[in-house]
Each structure stands twice: as C-alpha cells, then as structure tokens.
Amino acid sequence: MGTYLLKRLLYLFPMSFIVVFFSGVMIHFIPGDPVDQIAGDFSSEQERRAIRKNMGLDQPVPLQVLYYFKGVIQGDLGHSLIDHRAVSELILERILPTVELALTSIVLACLVSIPLGAWAAVFKGSKIDSILMLSSLIGLSMPSFLLGPLLILFFSVQMGWLPVSGRSGLSSIILPSIVLSSSLSASLLRMTKVSFLEQLGADYIRTARSKGLGEILIFTRHVFKNAALSITTMIGLQFGALVTGTIITEKVFDWPGLGTLIAESIERRDYPVVQGCVFTFSLFFLLTNLITDLCYFGLDPRIRLARFD
Amino acid sequence: MLGIILAALFAPLLTSFIPGKVDITQRLLPPSPEHWLGTDLKGIDIWTSLLYGARISLMVSFFTVLITTTVGGCLGLLAGYLGGWFEQILMRLIDVLMAFPGMILTLSFAAVLVPSYFSLIFSIALTGWMETARIIRAEVLSLKEREYILAARALGAPTGSLLFKHILPALLPLLLTQVTASVASVIRIESGLSFLGLGPHGLVPTWGQLLSEGRTVILESPLLSIAPGLSIFLLLLSVHLIGDSLNNGSRGP
C-alpha cells in the first residue's frame, strides 16, 4: 500500500515538470517573432526592446525555460504586460471563486444525477427511464451559452429574483452553478444508470434476494456500495470537463474566476498571464486526478490488497 | 441534422441578404418580415449570419473529425496489431498528453496561433485523436485473437490484407460511434473557442462569435443570444441522437 502511494506521488514530479515546461515554451509556438504579436504593428524599436527584456526573450530559449522553472519554484510567474502586476498575485485572487463554483456544481450534479440514475436503473424500460434518458440527452446537448442567457432572461430579467452577473452574495452563485452542472449531471446520470444496472444484474444480488433480504437493504448495502466505486471515478474524470466548462460559464456570467482571467488575457494578448493560467489549470487537473486515484484506492479493498505486496 | 446541412448548402437561396453586409442604420432591429430574426450590432441580418455560420461550424467539424479519426484510427490500429515498442511509446505519449486538460491545450494553441480556419482545426485536432487511438487499440487487441483472424494468418494472408480486409471492417461500428462522439465534442469546442474570441475573424461571424456579441446586448436584443445558441443545441442534440441509435443498433436487439 505504501509503495503504491509513494509511486503515485512520485509520478507527480515528472508530470509537473512537463506542465511547467509546456507553459514555459508555449510562447514560442507563436509564428514569427512573439514580440511582433505582443507589441502590435505600431510599436517603436525601444518598446520592443523593453518587452523583450521584460519577458526575458533576449535570452536563448533553453535559458528562458530554465528561468521560468526557477521562477515557478520561487512562486514567481512573471508580470502582466498590461498592468504590470505579478501573475501569481492575479491568479491567487481568482482561484477561490473558481474553486467555489466548481465545488458547488459538483455537489449539485451529484445530488441530482445519482438518485435519478438509480431511479432510471430500477425502473429500466419504463416511461420514467425514457423521460430521464431523453432529458439527459438534452442536458448533454445544451451549450452553457444558451442555458445561461435563458436562465438570466427568465430569473433575473423577467422575475428579478437573482442577479444577472458578477459575484456578490450567495444568490449570485445559483445560476452559474446550475449552468455548469447541467451537462455534468446529464453524463453522470447516464453513467450512474449503467453502473447500477451492472450491479443489479450481478450474482451476489440474486443471492441476497434469495436469502430474503429486503429490497431497500439490498439497495443501500450492496448495490450502492459497489456502484459508488465506479461513480467516484467518473466524478473524478468529469472534473476535467468541469474545469474547462468553467471558462465559458464564467464568461457568460462575468464570474471573476480563473476562466474570465484566461479569456481576458487571451483577448489582450497578455501572454505571461495566459501562461500562468495554463500552468494553474494543468496543475489543478493533475491534483484532481491524483485525488481520484487515491479515493479509488481507498474505496476498493481489491486494489488496496493487490498492491500490498 | 439533415435540415442544418441542407440549410448550410443552400444558404444563398434562403436569404436575400449578402453575408456580412454592414448597415449601421439598421442595427439591433427586432424581428420583422424583412429581417426574420432581427439584426445584430453592426446591422447584419441574424438569419443570414446563422445560415452562413452553419457552413463554418460544419466545415470545421468535418475536417477536424476527418483528421482525428484517420490519425487516431491508424495509430490505434497499428499499435494494437504490431504491439512492441511502437505500442509502448504511443501509449506512454497518450498517457502524458491525456494528463492535461484537453481544452486547456487546445486553448493555448488557439491563443498563440494566428486565428484562422487552419489553426482552429489544427488546435482542436491536436487533442482529439488520442481517445480514438486508445479505443481502437483496445478493440484491435481483442480482435487479433479471434479465430477467423488467426485462421487467415495461418493461411498466410499478408499483414496488409489482414489489417484492411479482416480487422478494419470489424472495427467500423465502433469507429462510427466514435465519430459521432467526436463530432459532438468538436462542435462544442469550436463554438466555445469562437465564443471566447479565438475563432477565425472572417466577414461572416461564426455561431460562437454571434453569441459573444449577443452577451453584451442580452437585455436589448435577447434573440441575438438565443438564436445561435439554439442552433448549436439542435445540432448537438441531433448528433447525440444519431450516436445513441447507432449505439443501440450495433449492440443488436
């Protein structure tokens, strides 16, 4: 068990190395001279030289990557080209709202999809099942930039119950988290149904039934426990989709998180900030994958024991 | 789905306006007999933009999926069949690339490249091929051991004919399901990227660009947000429905 944990943790090092490397060299994928893109067409030679020096672009490429590494270790991700603030500071400001939104949406999605998925599995082939499956298809196809405006128009403009955008108070998180969790719940619903069906058809359930266990007990004690395993993995895997979903949902609602930061910086061609955001998002993703693996490991005694020796 | 393809093909017949024709005096008009869905910020007819935007969305997703399916399919096929160091290297590479959030990779490429159709297709395709390769490889691994393949090999069939005559046809149903899944995700990513302002800046706005324009004037002219959003929704829904029926069909009754 200890060795598996250690291996999994050690795996994090080469991966974060690649993340840093990628964010570091990213800027060199710009065709031509990156300074041309950053400075614009009407810049003087002096401005160009200043930008080049500020970003360390006057150094050879391997050295630049090395400097970027050194910076990351010291918590320095460079400075914004627009307002010259430290990138790490800008990112730290925005992390909390994004995490807040992501977590609320995950919880919301689980609350909606797991009971409904179980329902659809138990009444497989009935009307309820087909209605649920159809609505999950609708949820999967619903882009956040359609659902968002619709909800805003109805709840904020028509009814005036909830704020249109921004982040002020508890009520402002309601609409963005509904939008963000909609496609997540839709796919979780389908996956929950499949894994419940798998368990319901298993031999041990027949055994439990034949020994006279009540349906409710079978469900809570056997089916749910076993299905929880695959559901956890799915939630973990879906987290990646959620992270990317935040970018668009945040933009729809002007939510002041990392997503709006990266979108704004791309628009302004503020590359150091874009680099920093890519770095943060990727690190985030790596960490959630790690946590998912660890949960999986903790939940499944077979894995725990198999890796023991 | 068919409706959208037809509408995109016959766009010039369905509208009397020139795409991208700017008329500032006519901006943000409500729907009228002349402008079916009203006009946008620059006075461009929204219905016309929708029709021509469909061409862009469909074209981008067609080419992207063509690339990802060909590349992913071939690599997966070869990796599954040949095994050995080729498979090892490819699978490790995919593991590493999959450890990144795909959209972030796409986003960063789209951000540093000059916006054009080519760079859009390139940056989406870059992350799209891996899943196909993985799935195809797994399927080939199990197909390889089937008796009819073993029999064909024992009869001395050359590798090429084994791959293309015997294994590839057996892969088709799976490949088709994978294609519909990729189409749906490409449409989603493409509209997302143009919504964020990373799409090609042509004369005709894409659906995503219309949406991001609509976001700024949602109170004055909600149709500008809803019409393109609804088009994307319908397109995605039909792709998903096709995928679902394919899925049920391939599993048999």
Interface residues (C-beta under 8 A of the other chain):
Chain A: M15 I18 V19 F22 M26 I27 F29 I30 P31 L137 I138 L140 S141 M142 P143 F145 L146 P149 L150 I152 L153 V157 G240 V243 T244 I247 I248 K251 V252 I262 A263 I266 E267 Y271 V274 V278 F281 S282 F285 L286 N289
Chain B: V96 A99 F100 P101 G102 M103 I104 L107 S108 F109 A111 V112 L113 V114 A184 R188 S191 G192 F195 L196 G197 L198 G208 L211 S212 G214 R215 I218 L219 P222 S225 I226 G229 L230 I232 F233 L234 L236 L237 V239 H240 L241 D244
